[in-house]
């Protein structure tokens, strides 16, 4: 819900999926510019889904920024995300400011412009 509210105000298109297998499927269908990957998902967790995406990217010659999202800011969470192939890390609870900073970092400075335009 938080992601829907915050991202809905940016003007970016997004899709939220319920598990890691669906995240992998969405990656193949949507060719995203960035992925916010929940680490704790059913069927295939975010670390596993990131690994599968990175293997696909090796064949395709691409690299999409993946930001790991975790439920708790526990020691070692950031390192686990980075070791799994994620580019960045965002602990919950998600603040709009923190999420928008990640979007700007990985998508470029037009995020602020898009947010203020609406």
C-alpha positions as CSV (number, residue, x, y, z in Angstrom):
1,X,0.0,0.0,0.0
2,X,2.8,2.4,0.9
3,X,4.5,1.9,-2.4
4,X,1.3,2.3,-4.4
5,X,0.6,5.7,-2.6
6,X,4.1,7.0,-3.1
7,X,4.8,5.7,-6.6
8,X,1.3,6.8,-7.7
9,X,2.3,10.4,-7.2
10,X,5.5,10.2,-9.3
11,X,4.0,9.6,-12.7
12,X,6.0,6.5,-13.2
13,X,4.3,3.3,-14.3
14,X,4.8,0.4,-11.9
15,X,3.5,-3.1,-11.2
16,X,3.4,-4.7,-7.7
17,X,3.7,-8.5,-7.6
18,X,3.1,-10.9,-4.7
19,X,6.1,-13.3,-4.9
20,X,9.5,-13.8,-6.3
21,X,8.4,-15.9,-9.2
22,X,6.0,-13.2,-10.3
23,X,8.8,-10.7,-10.0
24,X,10.9,-12.8,-12.3
25,X,8.0,-13.0,-14.8
26,X,7.4,-9.2,-14.6
27,X,11.0,-8.6,-15.3
28,X,10.8,-10.6,-18.5
29,X,7.5,-8.9,-19.6
30,X,8.1,-5.3,-18.6
31,X,11.8,-4.6,-19.2
32,X,11.8,-2.3,-16.1
33,X,14.2,0.6,-15.5
34,X,14.4,-0.2,-11.8
35,X,13.2,-2.9,-9.4
36,X,12.2,-2.5,-5.8
37,X,12.6,-6.1,-4.5
38,X,11.1,-7.2,-1.2
39,X,13.5,-9.6,0.3
40,X,10.9,-11.6,2.2
41,X,8.5,-13.0,-0.4
42,X,6.8,-16.4,-0.7
43,X,7.7,-19.1,-3.3
44,X,11.0,-17.4,-4.3
45,X,12.4,-14.8,-1.9
46,X,13.9,-11.5,-3.2
47,X,17.5,-12.7,-2.9
48,X,16.7,-15.7,-5.1
49,X,14.7,-13.6,-7.6
50,X,17.6,-11.2,-7.8
51,X,20.0,-14.0,-8.6
52,X,17.7,-15.3,-11.3
53,X,17.4,-11.8,-12.8
54,X,21.1,-11.3,-12.8
55,X,21.7,-14.6,-14.6
56,X,19.1,-13.6,-17.3
57,X,20.9,-10.2,-17.6
58,X,24.2,-11.9,-18.3
59,X,22.7,-13.5,-21.4
60,X,20.9,-10.3,-22.4
61,X,23.9,-7.9,-21.7
62,X,21.7,-5.6,-19.5
63,X,21.7,-4.5,-15.9
64,X,18.7,-3.1,-14.1
65,X,19.1,-1.4,-10.7
66,X,17.6,-3.5,-8.0
67,X,16.9,-2.0,-4.6
68,X,16.3,-4.6,-1.8
69,X,13.5,-3.8,0.6
70,X,13.6,-5.4,4.0
71,X,11.1,-5.6,6.9
72,X,13.7,-4.8,9.5
73,X,16.9,-2.9,9.5
74,X,18.9,-5.8,11.0
75,X,22.7,-5.9,11.0
76,X,23.8,-7.6,7.8
77,X,20.6,-7.0,5.8
78,X,22.3,-4.5,3.5
79,X,25.3,-6.8,3.0
80,X,23.1,-9.7,2.1
81,X,21.2,-7.6,-0.4
82,X,24.4,-6.5,-2.1
83,X,25.9,-9.9,-2.1
84,X,22.8,-11.3,-3.8
85,X,23.4,-8.8,-6.7
86,X,21.2,-5.9,-5.6
87,X,22.5,-2.4,-6.1
88,X,21.0,-0.8,-3.0
89,X,19.0,-1.3,0.1
90,X,15.9,0.3,1.7
91,X,14.7,-0.7,5.1
92,X,11.0,-0.7,6.2
93,X,9.1,1.2,7.3
94,X,9.4,3.1,4.0
95,X,9.3,6.8,4.2
96,X,8.3,8.7,1.1
97,X,11.5,10.8,1.3
98,X,13.7,7.7,1.4
99,X,11.9,6.0,-1.5
100,X,12.0,9.1,-3.6
101,X,15.8,9.5,-2.9
102,X,16.3,5.9,-4.2
103,X,14.3,6.6,-7.3
104,X,16.3,9.7,-8.0
105,X,19.6,8.0,-7.4
106,X,18.8,5.1,-9.8
107,X,16.5,6.7,-12.3
108,X,17.8,10.2,-12.5
109,X,16.9,13.7,-11.2
110,X,13.6,13.9,-13.1
111,X,11.8,12.0,-10.3
112,X,11.5,15.3,-8.3
113,X,10.2,17.1,-11.4
114,X,7.6,14.4,-12.0
115,X,6.5,14.5,-8.4
116,X,6.1,18.2,-8.4
117,X,4.2,18.3,-11.7
118,X,1.2,16.5,-10.3
